Structure formats: structure tokens, C-alpha cells
């Protein structure tokens, strides 16, 4: 009982408070704009501004701060390998599921379903969960970081875009314009220029250097503030989701992305001798809700936006119930 109270205080209280605060801010901006107190597009511009700030400045500085204190020993190289294993598993399970419903689902729905099963929200949600969870914390942050930068990013904007482009190729047969997917070189440049990856190496270089106490305190305060802002951004985006019409199909996405794939990952890690917090960190990253990048890709390639929006909302809600399950399954033995 004490363990669950600790989990509620250290993880759920700050996580839900920040998410609900973000949802409240978004709702307030929409309400005020109806009365003419704010420009009508502020509720849409705020998440874009906040997202850019977090991606370019906030999260990279936080990465530098946490990497300086993270434990980089052990089999940390397993993080990106696990990420790609989870992506491949998601692709295989999604293809099996879509084959069953091939005659009932449009190609756009099949492509969206596959996209949703590939990667999770391992940056704006996976990082806070890893940092706030009592069993992990900053000590194991590097596992979550490498999982995201060398796994999720490639999966979303590499393999994910290729799958979406394949659907777009079918659309060209009925008169819609083609959209060329990025070349491998373009994807590689995007990854190399990823601010989080650059911050990772800066943090590594700064590890031997002692920082003044005041600078350490400032960086720590800023880093945790960024974590709360990232959670608030999740709340803003969830509040702005406008469709829950494909709930039955979205349940299949959640079953694959947040239950089946992490279960196989956890069993596989156990088989090769990975236990304890490292295993829990990787299983949790594999079980993160569907990535908001999927919505960006769906809109760019004219996929099934309704299914994507529904799955984003449902998977985010499911995380509340899945975290205790994975802790019970992979942190107690």
C-alpha cells in the first residue's frame, strides 16, 4: 500500500496536475476568444509556440542537466535496439490485424492503424514518466533518451513516412497529387541535427566538469519546469482532440501498442538477462501512448485523421492504468 501511495504522490500527482492545467489553459483560451478577449487563433498558436520552445531549447537544456547525473554504465546500448525491436513488432502485429479487417477497412484506415502501432510519445511523455517514477528517476534517464532519439525519431519520420507515402502512391491512382517521401540522407540529417542528440553529446562532454552550486540549482529548476511544461502541452493537445468516432478500431491500436508489444519486449529482455530498473525503463518506453507525430503525418499524407485522433486520446488515458501494471510485472522480481 505504501508503494502505491508513493507512486501516486511522486508520479500521478505532478503528471495529472500538469496535464489538467494544460487542458484548462486551452479551454480558457477558447472561451475567452469567444468573448473577444483574445485572438481566436491563440488556442492553436500556443501549443505550436510551446512545442517549438520545448523541442529547440527546453528539452535539450534538460537533457544536458539530466545526462550529467545519469548512469551510463551497463548495457545502455540496448535502448535503441529495444526501440527498433518494438517498432518491428508493432509493424508485424499491425499487419496481421489489418489483414483480418482488410475487406472492411479503407487503405487510409489500414495505413493509419499501422502508423499508430509503430512509435509512442517517448519524448514529451516518456521522459517525464522516467524522471518522475520512484523506481527510475534521473539515474536511468539516459535509457529513455537513447530509446527516443535513436529509435522513436527514426521510426516516426523514417519508417512511418515511408508507410504513409505508400498509401499516397495508391491515392495517385485516383487523381490525388503524390507526395515524395524523404530520402534516407534527409532522414539521417534530421536525426543528426536533432537538438536532443546534440544536447546528449554536450552533456557527456560536461560530465567531468564541476558546476557551481548555484548553476546546478538553476539548471535543475529549469529542467523540472520544462518537464511540467511538456506535460501541460500534452494536456493542451488532448483538450483540442475533436473526434472519438473510431473507438473500436482504436482499442485494437492500444492493445497492440501498449499491451502486446511491451509484454513481448519485457519477456525478451528477461530472457537475455536484463532485470530491474533498466528493464522497467525500456518496457515503459515501449508502452508509451501513440505519438502525436502520427497526427502530423496523417494530415500531411491524407490518412484516416479520425482514427488517429481517437487513438491518441484513448492511448493517453490508458497510460494511467498501464503504468502500475508494468511496475507490478517488471519491477518486483
CORVEN-V878907 format. One line per field, one symbol per residue. phi: phi as a letter, one per 30 degrees, with the letter a starting at -180 (. if undefined). psi: psi as a letter, one per 30 degrees, with the letter a starting at -180 (. if undefined). burial: b if it has 9 or more other C-alpha atoms within 8 Angstrom, else e. A space follows every 10 residues. Layout:
phi->???
psi->???
burial->???
This chain:
phi->.ddddddddd cddddddddd dddddddddd ddddcidbed cddcdedddd ddddddbdde dddeddddcd dcdicddded ddddddddde dddddddddd cedccddddd ddededddbc ddcdcddedd dddedcieec deddddeddc beddddccdd dddddddddd dddcjdddbd dddedddddd ddddedddde ddddddeddd ceeddddddd ddddddeddd dddedddddc dbabdcdddd ddeddddcbd dddddddddd dcjcbieddd edddddcdee dddddddddd chdddddddd ddddddddee ddeddddddb bca
psi->eeeeeeeeef eeeeeeeeee eeeeeeeeee eeffggflkf gefeeeeeee eeeeeeeeee eeeeeeeffl jglahfffee eeeeeeeeee eeeeeeefee geffkleeee eeeeeffell ifdfeeeeee efkefdafeg eeeeeeeeef deeeeegdee eeeeeeeeee effggkklkk lkleeeeeee eegkeeeeee eeeeffefkk kleeeeeeee eeefeeeeee eeeeeeeeff kgkhfheeee eeeeeeefee eeeeeeeeee eggklaeeee eeeeefgllk kffeeeeeee ghaieeeeee eeeeeeefee feeeeeeeeg gg.
burial->eeeeebbbbb bbbbbebbbb bbbbbbbebb ebbeeeebeb ebbeeebeeb bbbbbbbbbb bbbbbbbbbb eeeeebeebb bbbbbbbbbb bebbbeebee ebeebeebbb bbbbbbbbbb bbebbbbbbb bbbbebbbbb bbbbbbbbbb bbbbbbbbbb bbbbbebbbe bbeeeeeeee ebeeeebeee beebbbbbbb ebbbeebeee eeeeebeebb ebbbebbbbb bbbbbbbbbe beebebbeeb bebbbbbbbb bbbebbeebb eeebbbbbbb bbbbbbbbbb beebbebbbe bbbbbbbbbb bbbbbbebbe ebbeebbeeb bee
